[in-house]
Amino acid sequence: MSVKTVCFSFLAGSLWAVAHPVWAGVPDDVRKDFAHAVYSGSPELIHHHNPQPLLRAVIVLNVKLDDGGRWLAEVVRTNDEQPEMLARAIETVRRAPPIVVADDVRSELRRNGFMEAWLFDSDGSFQVKTLAKAQRMGQ
């Protein structure tokens, strides 16, 4: 793993761990429902322990709904040296089952969507930031 990858993973993971952004338009419970949908659609890829100190990759996607109610992913931030992790994150969005949302929220999800981050461990398993446990401390 290159120094660039390690530094980016550490910095991105640290920033996401301490940041508490406010997402206009999409309520927290909708993001949580989406995260649970990702977990149910790809259970074999999820880990349930605290993420490792130096993450393999942090992928940030803007998640939207298409007109048919299917999830779409637009890449916001990726790690160019880990294209397979980007492909995995996008695939988990595609595999996530639909959730029930109010019409005004559905409209917001189609128009603007919301940001979500995939935090990948070395083995390729992940947690999404909305449901992630605290990252383990380095030694």
C-alpha positions as CSV (number, residue, x, y, z in Angstrom):
1,M,0.0,0.0,0.0
2,S,1.5,3.4,-0.9
3,V,2.1,6.2,1.5
4,K,-0.5,8.2,-0.4
5,T,-3.2,5.6,0.2
6,V,-2.3,5.2,3.9
7,C,-2.3,8.9,4.4
8,F,-5.6,9.4,2.6
9,S,-7.3,6.5,4.4
10,F,-6.2,7.8,7.8
11,L,-7.2,11.4,7.1
12,A,-10.5,10.5,5.5
13,G,-11.4,8.1,8.3
14,S,-10.4,10.6,11.0
15,L,-12.4,13.4,9.4
16,W,-15.5,11.2,9.0
17,A,-15.2,10.0,12.5
18,V,-15.3,13.5,14.1
19,A,-17.5,15.3,11.6
20,H,-21.3,15.6,12.2
21,P,-22.5,17.0,9.0
22,V,-26.0,18.3,8.5
23,W,-27.7,16.9,5.4
24,A,-30.4,19.2,4.1
25,G,-33.5,17.6,2.8
26,V,-32.9,13.9,3.7
27,P,-33.8,12.9,7.3
28,D,-31.3,10.8,9.3
29,D,-33.8,7.9,9.5
30,V,-33.8,7.7,5.7
31,R,-30.0,7.5,5.6
32,K,-30.1,4.8,8.4
33,D,-32.8,2.9,6.5
34,F,-30.7,3.0,3.3
35,A,-27.6,1.9,5.3
36,H,-29.6,-1.1,6.7
37,A,-30.7,-1.8,3.1
38,V,-27.1,-1.9,1.9
39,Y,-26.3,-4.3,4.8
40,S,-29.2,-6.6,4.0
41,G,-28.4,-6.6,0.3
42,S,-24.7,-7.5,0.8
43,P,-24.5,-9.2,4.2
44,E,-21.4,-11.2,3.2
45,L,-19.4,-8.0,2.7
46,I,-20.2,-6.4,6.1
47,H,-18.0,-6.6,9.1
48,H,-19.4,-6.0,12.6
49,H,-16.2,-5.0,14.5
50,N,-14.6,-1.6,14.9
51,P,-12.9,-0.6,11.6
52,Q,-9.1,-0.9,11.6
53,P,-6.9,2.2,12.3
54,L,-5.6,2.5,8.7
55,L,-8.5,1.8,6.3
56,R,-7.8,0.1,3.0
57,A,-10.1,2.6,1.2
58,V,-12.7,5.2,1.9
59,I,-15.3,5.6,-0.9
60,V,-17.7,8.5,-0.8
61,L,-20.8,8.3,-3.0
62,N,-23.8,10.6,-3.6
63,V,-26.7,8.2,-3.4
64,K,-29.9,9.0,-5.4
65,L,-33.1,7.3,-6.5
66,D,-34.0,6.9,-10.2
67,D,-37.5,7.2,-11.5
68,G,-38.1,3.5,-11.0
69,G,-37.2,3.7,-7.3
70,R,-33.8,2.0,-7.8
71,W,-30.7,3.3,-6.0
72,L,-28.0,5.0,-8.0
73,A,-24.5,6.0,-7.0
74,E,-22.4,9.0,-8.2
75,V,-18.7,8.9,-7.2
76,V,-17.7,11.9,-5.0
77,R,-14.4,10.6,-3.6
78,T,-12.5,7.4,-4.3
79,N,-9.0,5.9,-4.0
80,D,-7.6,5.5,-7.5
81,E,-5.3,2.7,-6.3
82,Q,-8.3,0.6,-5.1
83,P,-10.7,0.5,-8.1
84,E,-12.1,-2.8,-6.9
85,M,-13.3,-1.2,-3.7
86,L,-15.1,1.5,-5.7
87,A,-16.8,-1.2,-7.8
88,R,-17.8,-3.1,-4.6
89,A,-19.3,0.1,-3.1
90,I,-21.3,0.8,-6.2
91,E,-22.5,-2.8,-6.5
92,T,-23.7,-2.7,-2.9
93,V,-25.8,0.4,-3.7
94,R,-27.3,-1.5,-6.7
95,R,-28.1,-4.5,-4.6
96,A,-29.7,-2.5,-1.8
97,P,-33.5,-3.2,-1.7
98,P,-35.9,-0.2,-1.9
99,I,-37.1,1.5,1.2
100,V,-40.4,3.2,1.9
101,V,-40.1,7.0,2.0
102,A,-42.5,10.0,1.9
103,D,-43.2,11.6,-1.4
104,D,-41.3,14.8,-0.5
105,V,-38.2,12.8,0.6
106,R,-38.4,10.7,-2.6
107,S,-38.4,13.9,-4.6
108,E,-35.3,15.1,-2.7
109,L,-33.6,11.7,-3.2
110,R,-34.2,11.9,-6.9
111,R,-33.0,15.5,-7.2
112,N,-30.1,15.8,-4.8
113,G,-29.6,12.5,-2.9
114,F,-27.3,12.3,0.0
115,M,-23.7,11.5,0.8
116,E,-22.6,8.2,2.3
117,A,-19.1,6.8,2.9
118,W,-17.9,3.1,2.7
119,L,-15.1,2.4,5.1
120,F,-13.1,-0.7,3.9
121,D,-10.9,-2.9,6.0
122,S,-7.9,-4.7,4.5
123,D,-9.9,-7.8,3.7
124,G,-12.4,-5.8,1.6
125,S,-15.2,-6.0,4.1
126,F,-16.8,-2.6,5.1
127,Q,-19.2,-0.6,7.1
128,V,-21.1,2.5,5.9
129,K,-20.4,5.6,7.9
130,T,-24.0,6.0,9.0
131,L,-23.9,2.7,10.9
132,A,-20.1,2.4,11.5
133,K,-18.6,1.6,14.9
134,A,-15.8,3.9,16.1
135,Q,-12.5,3.2,14.4
136,R,-9.9,1.4,16.4
137,M,-6.9,3.3,17.7
138,G,-3.5,2.7,16.0
139,Q,-0.6,1.2,17.9
